[in-house]
Amino acid sequence: MPQQPKTVLIVTDAWHPQINGVVRSIELVAREMEKRGITVKLLTPNEFKTFPMPGYGEIRLSRTLMKPVYARIEAAEADAIHIATEGPLGIIARRWCRKNGFPFSTAYHTQFPEYLKARLPVPLRWSYRFLRWFHGAATYCLVGTPHLKMLLENRGFTNAVIWQKGVDTELFNPSRRSSLPYPGPVFLYVGRVAVEKNIEAFLELDLPGTKLVVGGGPSLDKLTVDYPGVTFLGSRQGEELATLFASADVFVFPSRTDTFGLVLLEALASGTPVAAYPVTGPIDVIGDAPVGVLDHDLKAAALRALDVSREECRAYAEQFSWAASADQFISYLPTKD
């Protein structure tokens, strides 16, 4: 494995004010690296003029040229570069690395081909061809789960390695559990309110109690009107979000396209069992552990999850630390000779 770098530059097209698993993963692994004495520098859209991503206005993409991006990369004087996303900044950073013979790592955070196909009639093979081109030049492409690694290898990826994510067990904690002002049991969804998250599979379930949705996204206004029986709270962060996680009775994860699902660990760390489909993400995070129910019948999974031990959920989540995640991340950072 390469030696530990002194300065790491992380290039990401996903950054605040976005709130998602990519942003949280970068923040938390950067915090752990800094504890080890590694200087972490970030290259984000906040340094440039941006424009809204077509069809998804909440995501802002950088409007820039190669020269200013190159200048920032060179000014960072990093001895390791990680490119977190396949957007405009990621593509330009990749080009700089290739031009200068600088090795780099990438990460596959999002099943982009499936997300794109959910919105536009773009064949999966076209999207995967682009992704093989983008990630194929990296020394390592970091992926969240063994199942996803296998899927990518079946698509022609040859450099995929496992980067297991962690969870903040101090913030997400059963001690925050309190009574919510809604009829119980409370079934919670946390994440983007968007078509690719398959959220309507949750909204349409005939469940007792309350269905609670936390998060923003392009479908929020429409779904709020279409599902008046569901409580939509919009985006929540920090302790307020952690309290909602801990106070729910079941966390329902309807996505079929997530590469990991950091929210799964956040729910379990809060002592809240999970109901999900047996697909990439839930299969690897939960598997056969008695901390949730994976079933192609999401309603059945949600109802059975009510009987899962909250204590076992917490104990299971405590195995996942950001310290261990950072160790893996660092080990896959190629450094310039």
GUROMAR-682063 format. One line per 2 residues: number of its first residue (from 1); their letters; for each residue x, z, y of N, C-alpha, C, O. Coordinates in steps of 0.2 Angstrom, whole numbers, plus 2048, in hexadecimal, padded with zeros to 3 digits. Example, Ala and Ser with C-alpha at 12.3 -4.5 7.8 and 13.67 -1.06 7.14 Angstrom:
1 = as = 842,827,7E4,83E,827,7EA,842,827,7F0,847,82A,7EF | 840,823,7F5,844,824,7FB,840,827,800,843,828,806
END
This chain:
1 = mp = 804,800,7FA,800,800,800,804,800,806,80A,803,806 | 802,7FD,80C,806,7FD,812,807,804,815,803,809,813
3 = qq = 80C,805,819,80D,80B,81C,808,80C,821,805,808,824 | 807,813,823,802,815,828,804,812,82F,80A,813,831
5 = pk = 7FF,80F,832,801,80C,839,801,812,83E,7FE,817,83D | 804,810,844,804,815,849,7FE,813,84E,7FB,818,851
7 = tv = 7FD,80D,84F,7F7,80B,853,7F3,805,850,7F6,800,84D | 7ED,806,850,7E8,802,84D,7E3,7FF,852,7E0,803,856
9 = li = 7E2,7F9,852,7DD,7F5,856,7D7,7F3,852,7D8,7F0,84D | 7D2,7F6,853,7CB,7F4,850,7C7,7EF,854,7C6,7F1,85A
11 = vt = 7C6,7E9,852,7C2,7E4,856,7BB,7E4,853,7BA,7E3,84D | 7B6,7E5,857,7AF,7E5,855,7AB,7E2,85A,7AB,7E4,860
13 = da = 7A6,7DE,857,7A1,7DB,85B,79B,7E0,85C,796,7DF,860 | 79B,7E5,858,795,7EA,858,798,7F0,85B,79D,7F4,859
15 = wh = 795,7F2,860,797,7F9,864,791,7FB,868,78C,7F8,869 | 792,801,86B,78D,804,86F,78B,7FF,875,78F,7FB,877
17 = pq = 785,7FF,877,77F,804,875,77C,803,86E,777,806,86D | 77E,7FE,86A,77C,7FD,863,77D,804,860,782,807,860
19 = in = 778,806,85B,778,80B,857,777,809,850,771,807,84E | 77C,808,84C,77B,806,845,781,808,841,786,80C,843
21 = gv = 781,807,83B,786,809,836,78D,806,837,792,80A,836 | 78D,800,83A,794,7FE,83C,797,802,841,79D,804,841
23 = vr = 793,803,847,796,807,84C,798,80E,84A,79D,811,84C | 794,811,846,795,818,844,79B,818,83F,79F,81D,840
25 = si = 79C,814,83B,7A1,813,836,7A8,813,83A,7AD,816,838 | 7A8,80E,83F,7AE,80D,843,7B0,814,847,7B6,816,847
27 = el = 7AB,817,84A,7AC,81D,84E,7AF,822,849,7B4,826,84B | 7AC,823,844,7AE,829,83F,7B4,828,83C,7B8,82D,83B
29 = va = 7B6,822,83A,7BC,821,837,7C2,821,83C,7C7,823,83A | 7C0,81F,842,7C5,81F,847,7C7,826,849,7CD,828,84A
31 = re = 7C2,82B,849,7C3,832,84A,7C7,835,845,7CC,839,847 | 7C6,833,83F,7CB,836,83A,7D2,833,83A,7D7,837,839
33 = me = 7D3,82D,83C,7D9,82A,83D,7DD,82E,843,7E3,82F,842 | 7D9,82F,848,7DD,832,84E,7DF,83A,84C,7E4,83C,84E
35 = kr = 7DB,83D,847,7DD,843,845,7E4,843,841,7E8,848,841 | 7E6,83D,83E,7EC,83C,83B,7F1,839,83F,7F7,838,83D
37 = gi = 7F0,839,846,7F5,837,84B,7F5,830,84C,7FA,82D,84F | 7F1,82C,849,7F0,825,84A,7EC,823,851,7E7,826,852
39 = tv = 7EF,81F,855,7EC,81D,85B,7E7,817,859,7E9,812,856 | 7E1,818,85B,7DC,813,85A,7DA,810,860,7D7,813,865
41 = kl = 7DA,809,861,7D8,806,866,7D2,801,864,7D2,7FE,85F | 7CD,800,869,7C7,7FC,867,7C7,7F6,86C,7C8,7F6,872
43 = lt = 7C5,7F0,869,7C3,7EA,86D,7BC,7E9,86B,7BA,7E7,866 | 7B8,7EA,870,7B0,7E9,86F,7AD,7E5,875,7B1,7E3,879
45 = pn = 7A7,7E3,874,7A3,7DF,879,7A3,7E2,87F,7A1,7DF,884 | 7A4,7E9,880,7A3,7EC,886,7A8,7EA,88B,7A8,7EC,891
47 = ef = 7AD,7E7,889,7B3,7E5,88E,7B1,7DE,890,7B5,7DB,894 | 7AC,7DB,88F,7AA,7D4,891,7A3,7D3,893,79F,7D7,891
49 = kt = 7A2,7CD,896,79B,7CB,897,798,7CA,890,79B,7C7,88C | 791,7CB,890,78E,7CA,889,788,7C6,88A,785,7C6,88F
51 = fp = 785,7C4,884,77F,7C1,884,77B,7C3,87E,77E,7C5,879 | 774,7C3,87E,770,7C6,879,771,7C1,873,770,7BB,873
53 = mp = 771,7C4,86D,771,7C0,867,76B,7BD,866,766,7C0,866 | 76A,7B6,865,764,7B3,864,760,7B6,85F,762,7B7,859
55 = gy = 759,7B8,860,755,7BB,85C,756,7C2,85B,752,7C6,857 | 75B,7C5,85E,75D,7CC,85D,760,7CF,864,766,7D0,864
57 = ge = 75C,7D0,869,75E,7D1,870,762,7D7,870,766,7D8,875 | 761,7DC,86C,764,7E3,86C,76C,7E2,86B,770,7E6,86D
59 = ir = 76E,7DD,867,775,7DC,866,778,7D7,86B,775,7D1,86C | 77D,7D9,86E,780,7D5,873,787,7D3,871,78B,7D6,86E
61 = ls = 788,7CC,872,78E,7C9,86F,792,7C7,875,78F,7C6,87B | 798,7C7,874,79D,7C6,87A,79D,7BF,87C,79D,7BA,878
63 = rt = 79D,7BE,883,79E,7B7,885,7A5,7B7,888,7A6,7B9,88E | 7AA,7B4,885,7B0,7B4,887,7B4,7AF,884,7B2,7AB,87F
65 = lm = 7BA,7AE,886,7BF,7A8,883,7C5,7AC,880,7C5,7B2,880 | 7C9,7A8,87C,7CE,7AA,879,7D3,7AE,87D,7D6,7B3,87B
67 = kp = 7D5,7AB,883,7DA,7AE,887,7D9,7B6,888,7DE,7BA,887 | 7D4,7B8,88B,7D3,7BF,88C,7D3,7C3,886,7D5,7C9,886
69 = vy = 7D0,7C1,881,7D0,7C5,87A,7D8,7C5,878,7DA,7CB,876 | 7DB,7C0,878,7E2,7C0,876,7E6,7C5,87A,7EA,7C9,877
71 = ar = 7E5,7C5,881,7E8,7CA,885,7E7,7D1,883,7EC,7D5,883 | 7E1,7D2,881,7DF,7D9,880,7E3,7DB,879,7E5,7E1,878
73 = ie = 7E3,7D6,874,7E6,7D8,86E,7ED,7D9,86F,7F0,7DE,86C | 7F1,7D5,873,7F8,7D6,874,7F9,7DC,878,7FE,7E0,876
75 = aa = 7F5,7DE,87C,7F6,7E4,880,7F5,7EB,87C,7F8,7F0,87E | 7F1,7EA,877,7F0,7F0,872,7F7,7F2,86F,7F8,7F8,86D
77 = ea = 7FB,7ED,86E,802,7EF,86A,801,7F2,864,804,7F7,862 | 7FC,7F0,860,7FA,7F3,85A,7FF,7F1,854,801,7EB,854
79 = da = 800,7F5,84F,803,7F3,849,7FF,7F2,843,801,7F0,83E | 7F8,7F2,844,7F3,7F1,83F,7ED,7EF,843,7EB,7F2,848
81 = ih = 7EA,7E9,840,7E3,7E7,843,7DE,7E7,83E,7DF,7E4,838 | 7D8,7E9,840,7D2,7E9,83B,7CD,7E5,83F,7CB,7E7,845
83 = ia = 7CA,7E0,83C,7C5,7DC,83F,7BE,7DE,83C,7BD,7DD,836 | 7BA,7E2,83F,7B4,7E5,83C,7AE,7E0,83B,7AA,7E1,837
85 = te = 7AE,7DB,83F,7A8,7D7,83F,7A9,7CF,840,7AF,7CE,842 | 7A5,7CB,83E,7A6,7C4,83E,7A3,7C0,844,7A1,7BA,844
87 = gp = 7A2,7C4,84A,7A0,7C1,850,7A5,7BE,854,7AA,7BD,852 | 7A3,7BD,85B,7A8,7B9,85F,7AF,7BC,860,7B4,7B9,85F
89 = lg = 7AF,7C3,861,7B5,7C7,861,7B9,7C6,85B,7BF,7C5,85B | 7B5,7C7,855,7B9,7C7,84F,7BC,7C0,84D,7C1,7C0,84B
91 = ii = 7B8,7BB,84F,7BB,7B4,84E,7C1,7B3,852,7C6,7B0,84F | 7C1,7B5,858,7C7,7B4,85D,7CD,7B8,85A,7D2,7B6,85A
93 = ar = 7CB,7BE,858,7D1,7C3,856,7D4,7C0,850,7DA,7C0,84F | 7D0,7BD,84B,7D2,7BA,845,7D7,7B4,847,7DC,7B4,844
95 = rw = 7D5,7B0,84C,7D9,7AB,84E,7E0,7AD,850,7E5,7AA,84F | 7E0,7B2,854,7E6,7B5,857,7EA,7B7,851,7F0,7B6,851
97 = cr = 7E8,7BB,84D,7EC,7BD,847,7EF,7B8,843,7F5,7B8,841 | 7EB,7B3,842,7ED,7AD,83E,7F3,7A9,842,7F8,7A7,83F
99 = kn = 7F1,7A8,848,7F6,7A5,84C,7FD,7A8,84D,802,7A5,84D | 7FD,7AF,84D,803,7B3,84D,805,7B6,847,80A,7BA,847
101 = gf = 803,7B4,841,805,7B6,83B,804,7BE,83A,808,7C1,837 | 7FF,7C1,83D,7FE,7C8,83D,7F9,7C9,838,7F3,7C7,838
103 = pf = 7FA,7CD,833,7F5,7CF,82D,7F0,7D3,830,7F1,7D7,835 | 7EA,7D3,82D,7E4,7D7,82F,7E0,7D8,82A,7E0,7D5,824
105 = st = 7DB,7DD,82B,7D6,7DE,826,7CF,7DD,829,7CF,7DD,82F | 7CA,7DC,825,7C4,7DB,828,7BF,7E0,824,7C1,7E3,81F
107 = ay = 7B9,7E0,826,7B4,7E4,822,7AD,7E0,822,7AB,7DC,826 | 7AA,7E0,81C,7A3,7DD,81B,79E,7E2,81B,79C,7E6,816
109 = ht = 79B,7E3,821,797,7E9,823,78F,7E6,821,78B,7EA,820 | 78E,7E0,822,787,7DE,823,786,7D7,81E,78A,7D3,81E
111 = qf = 781,7D7,81A,77F,7D1,816,77C,7CC,81B,777,7CA,81B | 781,7C9,81F,77F,7C4,824,77B,7BE,822,776,7BD,825
113 = pe = 77D,7BB,81C,77A,7B6,81A,772,7B7,818,76E,7B3,81A | 771,7BD,815,76A,7BF,814,766,7C0,81A,760,7BF,81B
115 = yl = 76A,7C4,81F,766,7C5,825,764,7BF,829,75F,7BE,82C | 769,7BA,829,768,7B4,82C,762,7B0,829,75E,7AD,82C
117 = ka = 762,7B0,822,75D,7AC,81F,756,7AF,820,751,7AB,820 | 756,7B6,821,750,7B9,823,74D,7B7,829,747,7B7,82A
119 = rl = 751,7B4,82E,74F,7B2,834,74E,7AA,835,74A,7A8,839 | 753,7A7,832,754,79F,833,755,79C,82C,757,79F,827
121 = pv = 753,796,82B,753,792,825,75B,790,824,75C,78A,823 | 75F,795,824,766,793,823,768,794,81B,768,79A,819
123 = pl = 76A,78F,818,76C,791,811,772,796,810,776,796,814 | 771,79A,80B,776,79F,80A,77D,79C,809,782,79F,80B
125 = rw = 77D,797,805,784,794,804,788,792,80A,78E,793,80B | 784,790,810,788,78F,816,78B,795,819,790,795,81B
127 = sy = 787,79A,819,789,7A1,81C,78F,7A4,818,793,7A6,81B | 78E,7A3,812,794,7A6,80D,79A,7A2,80E,7A0,7A5,80D
129 = rf = 799,79B,80F,79F,797,810,7A3,79A,817,7A9,79A,817 | 79F,79B,81C,7A2,79E,822,7A5,7A5,821,7AB,7A6,823
131 = lr = 7A2,7A9,81D,7A5,7B0,81C,7AB,7AF,818,7B0,7B3,819 | 7AB,7AB,813,7B1,7AA,80F,7B7,7A8,813,7BD,7AA,812
133 = wf = 7B6,7A3,818,7BB,7A1,81D,7BD,7A7,821,7C3,7A8,822 | 7B9,7AB,824,7BA,7B0,828,7BE,7B6,825,7C4,7B7,827
135 = hg = 7BC,7B8,81F,7BF,7BE,81C,7C5,7BC,817,7C9,7C0,816 | 7C5,7B6,815,7CA,7B3,811,7D1,7B4,814,7D6,7B4,810
137 = aa = 7D1,7B3,81A,7D8,7B4,81D,7DB,7BB,81E,7E1,7BC,81F | 7D6,7C0,81D,7D9,7C7,81D,7DC,7C9,817,7DC,7C6,812
139 = ty = 7E1,7CE,818,7E4,7D1,812,7DF,7D4,80E,7E0,7D3,808 | 7DB,7D8,811,7D6,7DB,80D,7CF,7DB,811,7CF,7DB,817
141 = cl = 7CA,7DA,80D,7C3,7DA,810,7C0,7E0,80D,7BE,7E1,807 | 7BE,7E5,811,7BC,7EC,80F,7B4,7EB,80E,7B0,7E9,813
143 = vg = 7B2,7EE,809,7AB,7EE,807,7A8,7F5,805,7AD,7F9,802 | 7A2,7F6,806,7A0,7FD,805,79F,7FF,7FE,79F,805,7FD
145 = tp = 79D,7FB,7F9,79B,7FD,7F2,79E,7F8,7ED,79F,7F3,7EE | 79F,7FB,7E7,7A1,7F7,7E1,79C,7F1,7E0,79E,7EB,7DE
147 = hl = 796,7F2,7E1,791,7ED,7E0,791,7E7,7E5,791,7E2,7E3 | 793,7E9,7EB,794,7E4,7F0,79A,7E0,7EF,79A,7DA,7EF
149 = km = 79F,7E3,7ED,7A5,7E0,7EB,7A4,7DB,7E5,7A7,7D5,7E6 | 7A1,7DD,7E0,79F,7D8,7DB,79B,7D2,7DE,79D,7CC,7DC
151 = ll = 796,7D3,7E2,792,7CE,7E4,796,7C9,7E8,796,7C3,7E8 | 79B,7CC,7ED,79F,7C7,7F1,7A4,7C3,7EC,7A5,7BE,7EE
153 = en = 7A7,7C7,7E7,7AB,7C3,7E3,7A8,7BD,7DF,7AB,7B8,7DE | 7A1,7BE,7DE,79D,7B9,7DB,79C,7B3,7E0,79B,7AE,7DE
155 = rg = 79D,7B5,7E6,79C,7B0,7EB,7A3,7AD,7ED,7A3,7A9,7F2 | 7A8,7AF,7EA,7AF,7AC,7EB,7B4,7B0,7EF,7B9,7AD,7F1
157 = ft = 7B2,7B6,7F1,7B7,7BA,7F4,7BC,7BD,7F0,7BB,7BE,7EA | 7C2,7BD,7F2,7C8,7BF,7EE,7CC,7C5,7F0,7D0,7C7,7ED
159 = na = 7CA,7C8,7F6,7CE,7CD,7F9,7CA,7D3,7FB,7CC,7D7,7FF | 7C4,7D4,7F7,7BF,7DA,7F9,7C2,7E0,7F6,7C4,7E0,7F0
161 = vi = 7C2,7E5,7F9,7C4,7EC,7F7,7BF,7F1,7F9,7BB,7F0,7FE | 7BE,7F7,7F6,7B9,7FC,7F7,7BB,800,7FD,7C1,803,7FD
163 = wq = 7B7,801,802,7B8,806,807,7B2,80A,807,7AD,808,80A | 7B2,810,804,7AD,814,803,7AB,818,80A,7B0,81B,80D
165 = kg = 7A5,818,80C,7A3,81B,813,7A2,823,812,7A2,825,80C | 7A2,826,817,7A1,82D,817,79B,82F,81B,797,82B,81C
167 = vd = 79A,836,81C,794,839,81F,796,83F,823,79A,843,820 | 794,840,829,795,846,82D,791,84B,82B,78B,84C,82D
169 = te = 793,850,826,78F,855,823,78E,85B,828,78A,85F,826 | 792,85B,82D,790,860,832,78A,85E,837,786,862,838
171 = lf = 78A,858,839,784,856,83D,77E,855,838,778,858,83A | 77E,852,832,779,851,82E,779,857,829,77D,857,824
173 = np = 774,85B,82A,775,862,826,76E,864,825,769,864,82A | 76C,867,81F,766,86A,81E,764,86F,822,75E,871,823
175 = sr = 768,873,825,767,878,82A,763,876,830,760,87A,833 | 762,870,831,75E,86D,837,757,86C,835,753,86A,839
177 = rs = 755,86D,82F,74E,86C,82D,74A,870,831,74B,876,831 | 744,86D,833,73F,871,837,738,86E,836,738,868,833
179 = sl = 733,871,838,72D,86E,837,72B,868,83C,72C,869,842 | 729,863,83A,728,85D,83E,720,85D,840,71C,85F,83C
181 = py = 71E,85B,846,717,85B,848,713,855,845,70F,852,849 | 714,854,83F,710,84E,83B,70E,851,835,711,855,832
183 = pg = 708,84E,832,706,850,82C,70B,84E,826,70E,849,826 | 70C,853,822,711,852,81C,70E,84F,816,708,84F,816
185 = pv = 712,84C,812,719,84C,812,71B,846,817,717,841,818 | 721,847,81A,724,842,81E,729,83D,81B,72E,83F,818
187 = fl = 727,837,81B,72B,832,818,72F,82E,81E,72C,82B,823 | 736,82E,81E,739,82C,824,73D,826,823,740,825,81D
189 = yv = 73D,821,828,742,81C,828,746,81C,82E,743,81D,834 | 74D,81B,82D,751,81B,833,755,815,833,758,813,82D
191 = gr = 755,811,838,759,80A,838,756,805,83D,751,807,840 | 759,7FF,83D,757,7FA,841,750,7F8,83F,74E,7F8,839
193 = va = 74B,7F7,844,745,7F5,843,745,7ED,843,743,7EA,849 | 747,7EA,83E,748,7E3,83E,746,7E0,837,746,7E3,832
195 = ve = 744,7D9,837,742,7D6,831,747,7D7,82B,745,7D7,825 | 74D,7D6,82C,752,7D7,827,753,7DD,823,755,7DE,81E
197 = kn = 750,7E2,827,750,7E9,823,74A,7EA,81F,749,7EF,81C | 746,7E5,81E,740,7E5,81A,73C,7EB,81B,739,7EE,816
199 = ie = 73B,7ED,821,738,7F4,823,730,7F3,822,72D,7F9,820 | 72D,7EE,822,726,7ED,820,724,7EF,819,71F,7F1,818
201 = af = 729,7EF,815,728,7F1,80E,727,7F9,80E,723,7FB,80A | 72A,7FC,813,728,803,814,722,805,817,71E,809,816
203 = le = 721,801,81D,71B,802,821,714,801,81D,70F,804,81F | 715,7FC,818,70E,7FA,815,70D,7FF,80F,708,7FF,80C
205 = ld = 711,804,80E,710,808,808,70A,80D,809,709,810,80F | 706,80E,804,701,813,805,703,81A,803,703,81B,7FD
207 = lp = 705,81E,807,708,824,806,705,82A,809,702,829,80F | 705,830,806,701,835,80A,706,837,810,70C,836,810
209 = gt = 703,83C,814,707,83E,81A,708,839,81F,704,836,821 | 70F,839,821,711,835,827,717,831,825,71C,833,822
211 = kl = 716,82A,828,71C,826,827,71F,826,82E,71C,824,833 | 726,828,82F,729,829,835,72F,824,835,733,823,831
213 = vv = 72F,820,83B,734,81B,83C,738,81D,842,736,81E,847 | 73F,81D,841,744,81E,846,748,819,847,74C,817,842
215 = gg = 749,816,84D,74D,810,84E,74A,80B,853,744,80B,853 | 74E,807,855,74C,801,85A,74D,7FB,857,751,7FA,852
217 = gp = 74B,7F5,85A,74C,7EF,857,747,7E9,859,742,7EB,85C | 749,7E3,858,744,7DE,85A,73D,7DE,858,739,7DB,85B
219 = sl = 73C,7E1,852,735,7E1,84F,731,7E8,851,72B,7E8,84F | 734,7EC,855,731,7F2,857,72A,7F2,85A,725,7F5,858
221 = dk = 72A,7EE,860,724,7ED,863,71E,7EB,85F,718,7ED,85F | 720,7E5,85B,71A,7E2,857,718,7E7,851,712,7E7,850
223 = lt = 71D,7EA,84E,71B,7EE,849,717,7F5,84B,713,7F7,847 | 719,7F7,851,715,7FD,854,70E,7FB,854,709,7FF,853
225 = vd = 70C,7F5,856,705,7F3,857,702,7F1,850,6FC,7F3,84F | 706,7EE,84C,703,7EC,845,702,7F2,840,6FE,7F2,83C
227 = yp = 706,7F8,842,705,7FD,83D,704,804,841,708,808,842 | 6FE,804,844,6FC,80A,848,6FC,811,844,6FC,816,847
229 = gv = 6FC,811,83E,6FC,817,83A,703,819,839,704,81F,836 | 708,816,83B,70F,818,83A,711,81B,841,710,818,846
231 = tf = 715,820,840,718,823,846,71F,820,848,724,821,844 | 720,81D,84D,726,81A,84F,729,81E,855,726,81F,85A
233 = lg = 72F,820,854,732,825,859,738,821,85D,73A,824,862 | 739,81B,85C,73F,818,85F,745,81A,85D,746,81E,858
235 = sr = 74B,819,861,751,81B,85F,752,823,860,750,825,865 | 756,826,85C,758,82D,85C,75F,82D,85A,762,82A,856
237 = qg = 763,832,85D,76A,833,85C,76C,83A,85B,768,83F,85D | 772,83B,859,775,842,859,770,847,855,76E,846,850
239 = ee = 770,84D,858,76D,853,855,765,851,854,762,854,84F | 762,84E,859,75B,84C,858,75A,848,852,755,849,84E
241 = la = 75E,843,851,75E,83F,84B,75F,843,844,75B,842,83F | 764,847,845,766,84B,83F,760,850,83D,75F,851,837
243 = tl = 75C,852,842,757,857,841,751,853,83D,74E,856,839 | 750,84D,83F,74B,849,83C,74D,847,835,748,848,830
245 = fa = 753,846,833,755,844,82D,754,84B,828,751,84A,823 | 756,850,82B,755,857,827,74E,859,826,74C,85C,821
247 = sa = 74A,857,82B,743,859,82B,73E,855,827,738,857,826 | 740,84F,825,73C,84A,821,73C,84D,81A,740,851,818
249 = dv = 737,84B,816,736,84C,80F,73A,847,80B,73C,849,805 | 739,841,80D,73C,83B,809,73F,836,80E,73C,835,813
251 = fv = 745,834,80D,748,82E,811,746,828,80D,749,827,807 | 743,823,810,741,81D,80C,745,817,80F,746,816,815
253 = fp = 749,814,80B,74E,80E,80D,74B,808,80A,74D,806,804 | 747,804,80E,744,7FE,80B,749,7F8,80B,747,7F2,808
255 = sr = 74F,7F8,80E,753,7F2,80E,755,7F0,807,757,7F4,803 | 756,7E9,807,758,7E6,801,75F,7E2,802,762,7DF,7FE
257 = td = 761,7E3,808,767,7DF,80A,76D,7E3,80D,772,7E0,810 | 76C,7E9,80E,772,7ED,811,778,7ED,80C,777,7EE,806
259 = tf = 77E,7EE,80F,784,7EE,80B,786,7F5,809,789,7F6,804 | 783,7FA,80C,784,801,80A,77E,805,80C,77B,808,807
261 = gl = 77D,806,812,778,80A,814,77A,811,816,779,816,812 | 77E,812,81C,780,819,81D,77B,81E,81E,77C,824,81D
263 = vl = 775,81C,820,76F,820,821,76D,824,81A,76B,829,81A | 76F,820,815,76E,824,80E,771,82A,80E,76F,82F,80C
265 = le = 778,82A,80F,77C,830,80F,77A,835,814,77A,83B,813 | 778,833,81A,776,837,81F,76F,83B,81D,76E,841,81F
267 = al = 76B,837,81A,765,83B,817,767,840,812,764,846,812 | 76B,83E,80D,76D,843,808,771,849,80B,76F,84E,808
269 = as = 775,848,80F,779,84D,812,774,852,816,775,858,816 | 76E,84F,818,769,854,81B,764,857,816,760,85B,818
271 = gt = 766,856,810,762,859,80A,75B,855,809,757,857,805 | 75B,84F,80B,755,84B,80B,756,845,805,75A,841,806
273 = pv = 751,845,800,752,840,7FB,750,839,7FD,74D,838,802 | 753,834,7F9,752,82D,7FB,74D,82A,7F6,74E,82B,7F0
275 = aa = 749,825,7F9,746,820,7F5,748,819,7F7,748,818,7FD | 74A,815,7F3,74C,80F,7F4,74B,80A,7EF,74A,80C,7E9
277 = yp = 74D,803,7F0,74D,7FE,7EB,754,7FF,7E7,759,801,7EA | 754,7FD,7E1,75A,7FD,7DD,75F,7F6,7DF,75F,7F2,7DB
279 = vt = 761,7F6,7E5,765,7F1,7E7,76C,7F3,7EA,76D,7F9,7EA | 770,7EE,7EC,776,7F0,7EF,775,7F5,7F5,771,7F5,7F9
281 = gp = 77A,7FA,7F5,779,800,7F9,777,806,7F6,77A,80A,7F4 | 770,806,7F5,76D,80C,7F1,770,80C,7EA,771,812,7E7
283 = id = 771,807,7E6,774,807,7E0,77B,80B,7E0,77C,80F,7DB | 77F,809,7E5,786,80C,7E5,786,813,7E8,789,818,7E6
285 = vi = 782,814,7ED,782,81B,7F0,77E,820,7EC,781,826,7EB | 779,81E,7E9,775,823,7E5,776,822,7DD,777,827,7DA
287 = gd = 775,81C,7DB,776,81B,7D4,771,81F,7D0,76B,81F,7D1 | 774,822,7CB,770,827,7C6,770,82E,7C9,76D,832,7C5
289 = ap = 773,82F,7CE,773,836,7D1,76C,839,7D2,768,835,7D4 | 76A,83F,7D1,763,842,7D1,762,843,7D9,75F,849,7DA
291 = vg = 763,83F,7DD,762,840,7E4,75D,83B,7E8,75D,83B,7EE | 75A,837,7E4,756,832,7E6,753,82F,7E1,754,830,7DB
293 = vl = 74E,82A,7E2,74B,826,7DD,74C,81E,7DF,74A,81D,7E5 | 74E,81A,7DB,74F,813,7DC,74A,810,7D8,74A,811,7D1
295 = dh = 746,80C,7DB,740,809,7D7,73E,802,7DA,73E,802,7E1 | 73C,7FD,7D7,73A,7F7,7DA,733,7F8,7DD,730,7F4,7E1
297 = dl = 730,7FE,7DB,729,800,7DE,72B,805,7E3,72C,80B,7E1 | 72B,803,7E9,72E,808,7EE,729,80E,7EF,72B,814,7F1
299 = ka = 723,80D,7EE,71E,812,7EF,71F,818,7EA,71F,81E,7EB | 720,815,7E3,721,81A,7DE,728,81E,7DF,728,824,7DE
301 = aa = 72D,81A,7E2,733,81E,7E3,732,823,7E8,735,829,7E8 | 72E,821,7EE,72D,826,7F3,72A,82D,7F1,72C,832,7F3
303 = lr = 725,82C,7ED,721,831,7EA,725,836,7E5,725,83C,7E6 | 729,832,7E1,72D,836,7DC,732,83A,7E0,735,83F,7DD
305 = al = 735,837,7E5,73A,83A,7E9,738,841,7EC,73D,845,7ED | 732,842,7ED,730,849,7EF,732,84E,7EB,732,854,7ED
307 = dv = 733,84D,7E4,735,852,7DF,73C,853,7DF,73E,857,7DB | 740,84F,7E2,747,850,7E2,74A,856,7E5,747,858,7EA
309 = sr = 74F,859,7E2,752,85F,7E5,756,85E,7EC,75A,85A,7EC | 754,861,7F1,757,860,7F7,75F,863,7F7,763,861,7FA
311 = ee = 75F,868,7F3,766,86B,7F2,76B,866,7EF,771,866,7F1 | 768,863,7EA,76D,85E,7E6,76E,858,7EB,774,855,7EA
313 = cr = 76A,856,7EF,76B,851,7F4,771,853,7F8,776,84F,7F9 | 771,859,7FB,776,85B,7FF,77D,85C,7FC,782,85A,7FE
315 = ay = 77D,85F,7F6,783,85F,7F2,786,859,7F0,78C,858,7F0 | 782,854,7EF,784,84D,7ED,788,84A,7F3,78D,847,7F3
317 = ae = 785,84A,7F9,787,847,7FF,78E,84B,801,792,847,805 | 78F,851,800,795,854,802,79B,851,7FE,7A1,853,800
319 = qf = 79A,84D,7F9,7A0,849,7F6,7A3,844,7FA,7A8,841,7F9 | 79F,842,7FF,7A1,83C,803,7A4,83E,80A,7A0,841,80E
321 = sw = 7AA,83E,80B,7AD,840,812,7B0,83A,815,7B2,835,813 | 7B0,83B,81C,7B3,836,820,7BB,836,820,7BE,831,821
323 = aa = 7BD,83C,81E,7C5,83C,81D,7C7,838,817,7CC,834,818 | 7C3,838,812,7C5,834,80C,7C4,82C,80E,7C8,828,80C
325 = sa = 7BF,82B,811,7BD,824,814,7C3,822,818,7C5,81C,817 | 7C5,826,81D,7CB,824,821,7D1,822,81D,7D5,81E,81E
327 = dq = 7D2,826,818,7D8,825,814,7D8,81E,810,7DD,81B,810 | 7D2,81C,80E,7D1,816,80B,7D2,810,810,7D6,80B,80F
329 = fi = 7CF,811,816,7D0,80C,81B,7D7,80B,81D,7D9,806,81E | 7DB,811,81E,7E2,810,820,7E6,80D,81B,7EA,809,81D
331 = sy = 7E4,80E,815,7E8,80B,80F,7E8,803,80F,7EC,800,80C | 7E2,801,812,7E1,7FA,812,7E3,7F6,819,7E0,7F1,81A
333 = lp = 7E6,7FA,81D,7E8,7F7,823,7EF,7F4,822,7F4,7F7,822 | 7F0,7ED,822,7F6,7EA,822,7FA,7EA,828,7F7,7E9,82E
335 = tk = 800,7EC,828,804,7ED,82E,809,7E7,82F,80B,7E4,82A | 80A,7E5,835,80F,7E0,837,816,7E2,835,818,7E8,837
337 = d = 819,7DE,831,820,7DF,82F,825,7E0,835,82B,7E1,835
END
